[in-house]
Amino acid sequence: MAMVIAMSMAWSPVSNVYAATAEEPADLHEQRRALLRESVRRALAAD
């Protein structure tokens, strides 16, 4: 769970690395959400 939270914070408005803004296109936000979902799915998938 800590890894999932850390990954989600990478694009959070409170991130100290990157701050998303409302001026960015909605499709860019969706791309980030999709990347996060896929990253978590792969990280937690049983091989």
C-alpha positions as CSV (number, residue, x, y, z in Angstrom):
1,M,0.0,0.0,0.0
2,A,2.9,2.4,0.7
3,M,4.2,1.9,-2.8
4,V,0.8,2.6,-4.3
5,I,0.5,5.8,-2.3
6,A,4.0,6.9,-3.2
7,M,3.3,6.3,-6.9
8,S,0.1,8.3,-6.7
9,M,1.9,11.2,-5.0
10,A,4.2,11.5,-8.1
11,W,1.5,13.5,-9.8
12,S,-0.3,14.9,-6.8
13,P,-0.8,18.7,-6.5
14,V,1.0,18.4,-3.1
15,S,4.0,16.6,-4.7
16,N,7.4,18.2,-4.1
17,V,8.5,16.9,-7.4
18,Y,5.7,17.8,-9.8
19,A,2.6,19.8,-9.4
20,A,-0.3,19.2,-11.9
21,T,-2.4,22.2,-12.7
22,A,-6.0,22.7,-13.9
23,E,-4.6,24.3,-17.1
24,E,-3.3,20.9,-18.3
25,P,-5.5,19.0,-20.7
26,A,-7.9,16.5,-19.2
27,D,-6.5,13.8,-21.5
28,L,-3.0,14.3,-19.9
29,H,-4.5,13.7,-16.5
30,E,-6.2,10.6,-17.8
31,Q,-2.9,9.3,-19.3
32,R,-1.3,9.7,-15.9
33,R,-4.1,7.9,-14.1
34,A,-3.9,5.1,-16.7
35,L,-0.1,4.8,-16.3
36,L,-0.5,4.6,-12.5
37,R,-3.2,1.9,-12.8
38,E,-1.1,-0.1,-15.1
39,S,2.1,0.3,-13.0
40,V,0.3,-0.8,-9.9
41,R,-1.3,-3.7,-11.7
42,R,2.1,-4.9,-13.0
43,A,3.8,-4.4,-9.7
44,L,1.2,-6.4,-7.8
45,A,0.5,-9.1,-10.4
46,A,1.5,-12.7,-9.6
47,D,4.0,-14.1,-12.1
